[in-house]
Amino acid sequence: MRMNFKSVIALLVAVSIVLGSSGAMMKDQVLAQAGRKTGEKQKKNPNASGDPEEQQKQKDKQEEKKVDKTLPTASIAIDTNVVNVEAVVYNKKTGGVLQGLKKENFEIYEDGVKQDIENFSTPEAPVTMVLLLEYSKLVDLLGSAVGGFFEPGRVEILRPAYEFVRTFVQPKDFISIVAYDIRPTPIVDFTDDKSKLMGAVQLLIRNNPAFSESNFFDSLKFVLRGGIGDSVVLEDSKQAKSEYAGLYEVNSRTAVLLVCSGIDTFSKINFDDARKIVENSGVPIYAIGTGNMFLKRFDQNLDPGRGLELYGIPDRMTLLQAQNTLKTFSESSGGKYFPVTFPGEIPSVLQSISALVRNQYSLGYTPTSTRREGKRRKIQVKVNLGDQIDPKLLVVQHRQSYIEPKGDKK
C-alpha cells in the first residue's frame, strides 16, 4: 500500500508517542519497585482522558502509592516489637564485673513469662553516650554555699564530665555534651574527637549560666527522644537552633552520664511522663547526684522556716525528692545512681561507671504477650553459671520495665 509524505509523518509521530509512553511506564514501574515516588503533582493532559494508555499510567501510579505506604509500615512494626535490654553482671561481694558470658547464660522473663532471646551481643562495640550536665544559676548558688563562696557549683558539675572525657573516653566512642537550664542546649554533637569534647567542657567552665531554672525532665526527654536544641545555656550566646537526634534512635550500645542535683523547676512534662520515657528508651542512665554534697553539710539548717529558702536555696524535702528521682530513673533504666558527698569520691565513681558501661551485654526479645492496654510490663534477667559462683552473689543490672503500647495495632 502506497503512502504519501503526510501519512508517513503521521505514522512516525504515532510510533514515537507509543514508545515514549512505554518508556515512561517502565520508569514508573522500576521506581515503584524501589519504594520511591515519581511525584504526585503532575500536569494533567486534557486530551488524554479517554486514552487507554493514560488510564494504564494512572493505574500504575495508584499501585505505586500502595507500595510506598506498605513498606515503611511493615518495617516500623518489626522494630517496635523488639524489646532491647542492656545487662551488666557483677559480683555483689567483690564488685567485680563478670566478663565472657554467653547467650545460654542468660534468661529473660516478662511479667514472669520466659521469653526467647533473639538478639545477643557481647560488650565489644564502642559506646554512644550523652553527657547531660545541669548548668544553671541554681547549681552555682548551691556550690557557693558549700564552698564558702569561693567556687561556683557548676565546677562540681563539670569536673566529673571533664575527667570522664579525659580519662575514660576511648577511640571510636561517640560522645555528645548537652547542658541545660531552662532548656537543653547541645554544646557539641556526637563526635569521637576527645579534644573537641574537652574544649566544650572548658567553654562551660569559662562562661556563666544564663538562667536559674533547671528543667531536668524536659532535658532528659530531649537527649533520649531528640528535638530542637536552643542556645540559651550560655550568656550572650548567638548559636542558632539545630535539630538533635536522641539516643532512642541509635542502634548501638548507648548510655547517659547524668551529672546534676536532680531538681526540676518548670519542665513541660512531669515526673510520671519522664519516667515513662526513661523506661521505654532502653538507655541506661548513670547519675552522679551533686545535691548530696549540699544536703550533708547543711541538713540541720534546711528545715522549713530556717531562712535559707529566702536566698533561693531549696528546702530539705526538695533535695531528698531530687535524690529519689535520680535513683528511680537510674535503676529503672538499668543504670546506677551515685550520690557523691565529697569531691574525692569522683575518680572512683567515674571508674565504676566506665567499667559498667564497657561491660553491657545487649539482649533482645519479641514479647509473647499481645496485650495493648498501656500497662507496665516488668522485665527480669537471670544469669545461670552453674557451680561457678553462688547465684546469691550475682547482681544483674538491667532495665526493670517498659510501658506497652495502647490501642489497636495499626
Order of alpha helices (4+ residues) and beta strands (2+ residues): alpha-alpha-beta-beta-beta-beta-beta-alpha-alpha-beta-beta-alpha-alpha-beta-beta-beta-alpha-beta-alpha-alpha-beta-alpha-beta-beta-beta-beta
